[in-house]
Amino acid sequence: MICEIDATLTGHSQAKLNRAMSTPSEPAVPREVATLRTLRIAKHFPYFLAVAEEQNLHRAADRLNIAQSALSRRIADLERELGNVELFERQARGVAITAAGRALAEDVRRILLSIEDAGRHVRRVARGDLGTLRVAFSEAMLRRPVLPIVLREFRALYPEVELRAFPLPSDTQRTRMVADEIDVAFVIDEATDSEHFSSLYIGHDKFVVALPDTHPLAAKSVLTLRDIGGEPLLWPARHISPRLYDRLIAAFDAQGVSPDIAVEVMAVDIAYELAAAGIGLGIITAADPRRTPPGIVLRDLVDLDLPLLISMLWPKQRSSPLIDHFVSLVTDRINAPPAE
């Protein structure tokens, strides 16, 4: 059913209408005036198309369920808005569309189709079937199975959503989320996160020591901070996560140990390589013993009281069906019973 159009046209359609309404000799029309004139013209389109297709005012009026006199005024108004262009020739038994009318009918059909397409598109975006989702994560999350699994599931369920992934330090993730540059973040939890973001607890990590299996300390099943106090250490880089760096320093200070920081490293894999080369002992997080390279062993630090909570964050004030879909998948995965 054809109904009256009161919505703003797409930019492409509006530009086409403006061209159709103007001649090369006409002066440029200010954007505000052109927009109002375009809207005045567009509201007549369904009535014009009905007459163009029926070639009869009476049948077109019946089809639109309006009085024939009202329909005639609509057509007259449209012709006037277009610059006194004759769209129909009035005849005794009906009307005959002119060449200008046929050209307008072709354009109007394309314009109305583009509006229908725009409506379908925006409904899909509103449902979360289209769009872009920006997911950021720290290095620790890559070593947890939940993130790769959820990313695969999301891509399978929403294949037309553009999924962008950003490996970033926790502090950078928070900054970029506040700036609306990412939608979901996986970070090392801070006490103030709940004030600014919605969150979901993912799990926790701890610091361990990575050392060569030939090192004398490898003979011990666990280590203390004093055991490694005199050793050169491979330390998480301060410029990557200043707060984590400072918390680790404070934890050593609490035990009366001054760490000998040989190298600040940006990733666990770098710490592995340098430890294997004998440069120092790696203080690393999120280590999976099954993925430890040959020649490297991991030892717990029994007196390092520095649990690292991992949380997923998303904006409190910015609703998005895409974020809701992703959060739901992560929640289901976190709450799923462990595989046997």
Summary of the structure (lengths in Angstrom):
residues: 340
radius of gyration: 33.5
end to end distance: 57.0
largest distance: 108.7
contacts: 988
relative contact order: 0.12
helix: 47%
strand: 22%
